[in-house]
């Protein structure tokens, strides 16, 4: 007869997650005052913002506020992203003859015009035997059927991801790859079959020859800058580049603006719903942002917006 043991495995796992989370938050606190490459965006000469949001970047970097506290399901998804990098590192160590550097081993850091630091930690950088960087790699785990549709079958990387990788490419001055890895099979109903190609190595067909599932796969984008400094991308091995409407100068302009928001008491524009290829996106990031009601209530009212953010998340100030 079996007897009940005294272990609670689920509790042990989530306690480990909590400890990891506490370490992450301590690291965030140590970076207070630094803008982050992970919040990369772009601001055009006309003043339009795409990709990242300077308001979110300001709240995170200058106020030390996590606007969206992740639920347990999100924390599990984050673990997939971290595990993805571990898997790639293991395989590359078996095949790459030189050195491989990660994150704190090869950070980027630069300073805006008003002295604000912008910092970042690249996922993986392949180096020669002497440690000279040769190729940078930004990893993203595909955790959604619709992300797979966009980045693999429509051939368009997420603009936020493209800007983050381009930011590292700019500062490290090496070629770059943006890599999407999907580890699971995503089945979909018949009505969604028309959204996916019938002939593709990552597509599984039903007995009628219609798409029924997206198989585990890898999609790799090569990145480069053209002569004007605009970002270019293409599926690895292809010949035709797609040129984005933004580039190095626009990334720099975005951070310069974010660094002086408090000085100017200016919220700036909201991110435009734009894809990497310049076409209009079918959704706005603002619709999914936890700060949207504050922005809606206090658009172009810096002091009231700022006070409401602090009151909501830190208990300081006075909520209106």
C-alpha positions as CSV (number, residue, x, y, z in Angstrom):
1,X,0.0,0.0,0.0
2,X,1.4,3.4,-1.0
3,X,1.5,6.2,1.5
4,X,1.3,9.9,0.8
5,X,4.7,11.6,0.8
6,X,5.4,15.0,2.1
7,X,6.5,16.5,-1.1
8,X,4.6,19.2,-3.1
9,X,6.4,19.3,-6.4
10,X,4.3,22.1,-7.7
11,X,5.1,24.3,-4.7
12,X,8.8,23.6,-5.2
13,X,8.6,24.6,-8.8
14,X,6.7,27.9,-8.2
15,X,9.0,28.7,-5.3
16,X,11.9,28.4,-7.7
17,X,10.1,30.7,-10.2
18,X,9.5,33.2,-7.4
19,X,13.2,33.2,-6.4
20,X,14.2,33.6,-10.1
21,X,11.7,36.5,-10.4
22,X,13.1,38.2,-7.3
23,X,16.6,38.0,-8.7
24,X,15.3,39.5,-12.0
25,X,13.6,42.4,-10.2
26,X,16.8,43.1,-8.1
27,X,18.7,43.3,-11.4
28,X,16.1,45.7,-12.8
29,X,16.5,47.9,-9.7
30,X,20.2,48.0,-10.3
31,X,19.6,49.4,-13.8
32,X,17.3,52.2,-12.7
33,X,18.1,55.3,-14.8
34,X,19.4,53.4,-17.8
35,X,17.3,53.0,-20.9
36,X,17.3,49.4,-22.3
37,X,17.9,48.0,-25.7
38,X,15.1,45.5,-25.0
39,X,12.7,48.5,-25.3
40,X,14.0,49.4,-28.7
41,X,11.9,51.6,-31.0
42,X,12.3,54.1,-33.7
43,X,11.3,57.8,-34.2
44,X,11.2,59.1,-37.7
45,X,12.4,62.6,-38.8
46,X,8.7,63.5,-38.9
47,X,8.4,62.6,-35.2
48,X,6.3,59.4,-35.7
49,X,7.1,56.5,-33.3
50,X,7.1,52.8,-34.4
51,X,8.0,49.6,-32.7
52,X,8.6,50.3,-29.0
53,X,6.9,53.0,-26.9
54,X,8.9,55.7,-25.3
55,X,6.3,56.0,-22.5
56,X,6.7,52.4,-21.6
57,X,10.5,52.7,-21.8
58,X,10.4,55.8,-19.5
59,X,8.2,54.0,-16.9
60,X,10.4,51.0,-16.8
61,X,13.8,52.7,-17.0
62,X,13.3,56.0,-15.2
63,X,10.6,55.1,-12.7
64,X,11.6,51.5,-12.1
65,X,8.0,50.4,-12.6
66,X,6.9,47.2,-14.2
67,X,3.7,48.2,-15.9
68,X,2.5,44.7,-16.5
69,X,3.1,42.1,-13.7
70,X,3.1,38.7,-15.5
71,X,0.7,36.0,-14.5
72,X,1.8,32.5,-13.9
73,X,1.0,31.4,-17.5
74,X,3.2,34.3,-18.8
75,X,6.0,33.3,-16.5
76,X,5.9,29.8,-17.9
77,X,6.1,31.2,-21.4
78,X,9.1,33.4,-20.4
79,X,10.8,30.2,-19.3
80,X,10.4,28.8,-22.8
81,X,12.2,31.9,-24.1
82,X,15.1,31.4,-21.7
83,X,15.3,27.7,-22.5
84,X,15.4,28.5,-26.2
85,X,18.6,30.4,-25.7
86,X,20.1,27.5,-23.7
87,X,19.2,25.0,-26.4
88,X,20.7,27.2,-29.2
89,X,23.9,27.8,-27.1
90,X,24.4,24.1,-26.6
91,X,24.1,23.3,-30.3
92,X,26.3,26.2,-31.4
93,X,29.0,25.2,-28.9
94,X,29.1,21.8,-30.7
95,X,29.5,23.3,-34.1
96,X,31.1,26.8,-33.8
97,X,35.0,26.6,-33.8
98,X,35.5,30.0,-32.1
99,X,34.3,31.6,-28.9
100,X,30.7,32.3,-28.0
101,X,29.8,35.2,-25.8
102,X,26.4,36.0,-24.1
103,X,24.7,38.9,-22.4
104,X,27.0,40.2,-19.6
105,X,30.0,38.9,-21.5
106,X,29.5,41.3,-24.4
107,X,27.1,44.1,-23.3
108,X,26.4,47.3,-25.3
109,X,26.4,50.7,-23.7
110,X,26.2,54.2,-25.1
111,X,25.1,57.6,-23.9
112,X,22.4,60.0,-25.2
113,X,23.0,63.7,-25.6
114,X,21.9,64.5,-22.1
115,X,24.1,61.8,-20.5
116,X,21.5,59.0,-20.1
117,X,23.0,55.5,-20.6
118,X,21.4,53.0,-23.0
119,X,22.4,49.5,-22.1
120,X,21.7,46.0,-23.5
121,X,22.8,42.4,-23.4
122,X,22.9,40.5,-26.7
123,X,21.6,36.9,-26.6
124,X,24.5,35.2,-28.4
125,X,27.5,36.6,-30.3
126,X,29.7,34.3,-32.3
127,X,33.4,35.3,-32.0
128,X,36.7,34.2,-33.5
129,X,39.2,32.4,-31.3
130,X,40.6,35.7,-30.1
131,X,37.1,36.9,-29.0
132,X,36.4,39.3,-31.8
133,X,32.7,39.5,-32.6
134,X,31.7,38.1,-36.0
135,X,27.9,37.5,-35.9
136,X,25.2,38.5,-33.5
137,X,22.0,36.4,-32.9
138,X,18.7,37.6,-31.4
139,X,16.5,34.7,-30.3
140,X,12.7,34.6,-30.1
141,X,10.6,31.6,-29.2
142,X,7.4,31.3,-31.2
143,X,4.6,30.8,-28.7
144,X,1.6,31.6,-30.8
145,X,0.1,30.2,-34.0
146,X,-0.4,33.8,-35.3
147,X,3.2,34.8,-34.6
148,X,4.2,31.7,-36.7
149,X,1.9,32.9,-39.5
150,X,3.4,36.4,-39.5
151,X,7.1,35.7,-39.1
152,X,7.3,32.4,-41.2
153,X,4.6,32.4,-43.8
154,X,4.2,36.1,-44.4
155,X,7.9,36.7,-44.3
156,X,7.7,39.6,-41.9
157,X,9.6,39.7,-38.6
158,X,8.0,41.5,-35.7
159,X,9.0,45.2,-35.9
160,X,9.9,45.3,-32.2
161,X,12.2,42.3,-32.6
162,X,13.7,43.8,-35.8
163,X,14.6,47.0,-34.0
164,X,16.1,45.3,-31.0
165,X,18.3,43.2,-33.2
166,X,19.2,46.1,-35.4
167,X,20.1,48.1,-32.2
168,X,22.7,45.4,-31.3
169,X,23.9,45.2,-34.8
170,X,24.5,48.9,-34.9
171,X,26.5,49.0,-31.7
172,X,28.4,45.8,-32.1
173,X,29.1,46.6,-35.8
174,X,28.6,43.0,-36.9
175,X,26.2,41.1,-39.2
176,X,23.1,39.9,-37.4
177,X,20.5,37.2,-37.4
178,X,17.0,37.3,-35.9
179,X,15.9,33.7,-35.2
180,X,12.4,32.5,-34.5
181,X,12.2,28.9,-33.1
182,X,8.9,27.0,-32.7
183,X,9.1,23.8,-30.6
184,X,5.6,22.6,-30.6
185,X,2.9,21.8,-33.3
186,X,0.1,24.2,-33.6
187,X,-3.1,22.7,-35.1
188,X,-5.8,24.9,-36.4
189,X,-9.5,24.5,-37.5
190,X,-10.5,24.2,-41.1
191,X,-11.7,27.8,-41.3
192,X,-8.1,29.0,-40.7
193,X,-6.6,26.8,-43.5
194,X,-6.8,29.6,-46.0
195,X,-4.4,31.7,-43.9
196,X,-1.6,29.2,-44.4
197,X,0.2,27.9,-47.5
198,X,-0.4,24.3,-48.7
199,X,3.2,23.9,-49.8
200,X,5.7,24.6,-47.0
201,X,8.0,22.4,-45.0
202,X,6.5,23.7,-41.8
203,X,2.9,22.9,-42.8
204,X,1.2,19.6,-42.2
205,X,-1.8,18.7,-44.5
206,X,-5.0,16.7,-43.8
207,X,-6.2,13.8,-46.0
208,X,-7.8,16.4,-48.4
209,X,-4.5,18.1,-49.0
210,X,-5.5,21.2,-46.9
211,X,-3.2,22.8,-44.2
212,X,-4.1,21.5,-40.8
213,X,-1.1,22.4,-38.6
214,X,2.1,24.3,-38.2
215,X,5.0,22.0,-37.5
216,X,8.0,22.8,-35.2
217,X,10.5,24.8,-37.3
218,X,13.1,27.5,-37.4
219,X,12.9,30.8,-39.3
220,X,16.1,32.9,-39.6
221,X,16.3,36.4,-40.9
222,X,19.5,38.0,-42.0
223,X,19.8,41.7,-41.1
224,X,21.9,44.5,-42.5
225,X,22.0,48.2,-43.0
226,X,21.9,49.7,-46.4
227,X,24.1,52.7,-47.5
228,X,21.5,55.1,-46.0
229,X,21.5,53.3,-42.6
230,X,18.0,51.8,-43.1
231,X,17.4,48.3,-41.8
232,X,17.2,45.5,-44.4
233,X,16.1,41.9,-43.8
234,X,15.6,38.7,-45.7
235,X,15.1,35.0,-45.0
236,X,18.6,33.5,-44.5
237,X,19.9,32.3,-47.9
238,X,17.6,34.3,-50.1
239,X,18.8,37.0,-52.4
240,X,16.2,39.7,-52.2
241,X,16.3,42.2,-49.3
242,X,13.3,44.0,-47.9
243,X,14.2,47.5,-46.7
244,X,12.4,48.9,-43.7
245,X,11.4,52.6,-43.5
246,X,13.5,53.1,-40.4
247,X,17.2,52.7,-39.5
248,X,20.1,53.6,-37.2
249,X,19.3,57.3,-37.0
250,X,15.6,56.6,-36.1
251,X,16.6,54.2,-33.3
252,X,19.0,56.8,-31.9
253,X,16.4,59.6,-32.2
254,X,13.9,57.4,-30.3
255,X,16.3,57.0,-27.3
256,X,17.3,60.7,-27.5
257,X,13.6,61.6,-27.1
258,X,13.0,59.0,-24.3
259,X,15.9,60.4,-22.4
260,X,14.5,64.0,-22.3
261,X,10.8,63.3,-21.7
262,X,10.9,64.4,-18.1
263,X,12.9,67.5,-19.0
264,X,10.5,68.5,-21.7
265,X,7.5,67.2,-19.8
266,X,6.4,65.6,-23.1
267,X,4.8,62.2,-23.6
268,X,5.4,62.2,-27.3
269,X,3.3,60.2,-29.8
270,X,1.9,56.8,-29.4
271,X,3.4,54.0,-31.5
272,X,1.9,53.8,-35.0
273,X,0.4,50.4,-35.9
274,X,3.1,49.5,-38.6
275,X,4.7,46.3,-39.6
276,X,8.4,45.8,-40.4
277,X,7.8,46.2,-44.1
278,X,6.0,49.5,-43.6
279,X,2.5,48.2,-44.2
280,X,-0.3,49.0,-41.7
281,X,-0.7,46.5,-38.8
282,X,-4.1,45.0,-38.1
283,X,-3.9,46.0,-34.4
284,X,-2.4,48.7,-32.2
285,X,-0.1,47.8,-29.3
286,X,-2.0,50.4,-27.2
287,X,-5.0,48.2,-27.2
288,X,-3.0,45.6,-25.2
289,X,-1.1,48.0,-23.0
290,X,-1.9,48.3,-19.2
291,X,-1.2,52.0,-19.4
292,X,-3.8,52.8,-22.1
293,X,-6.4,54.1,-19.8
294,X,-3.9,56.6,-18.2
295,X,-2.8,57.7,-21.6
296,X,-6.4,58.1,-22.8
297,X,-7.3,60.2,-19.7
298,X,-4.2,62.4,-19.7
299,X,-2.9,62.6,-23.2
300,X,-0.5,65.6,-23.5
301,X,-0.8,66.3,-19.8
302,X,2.6,65.2,-18.5
303,X,2.2,66.1,-14.8
304,X,-1.2,64.4,-14.5
305,X,0.0,61.3,-16.5
306,X,3.1,61.1,-14.4
307,X,1.3,61.5,-11.1
308,X,-1.3,58.8,-12.0
309,X,1.4,56.3,-13.0
310,X,3.3,56.8,-9.7
311,X,0.1,56.7,-7.7
312,X,-1.1,53.5,-9.3
313,X,2.2,51.5,-9.1
314,X,4.1,52.9,-6.1
315,X,1.4,54.5,-4.0
316,X,3.2,57.9,-4.3
317,X,1.5,60.9,-5.6
318,X,-2.3,61.3,-5.8
319,X,-4.5,59.3,-8.2
320,X,-6.9,61.6,-10.0
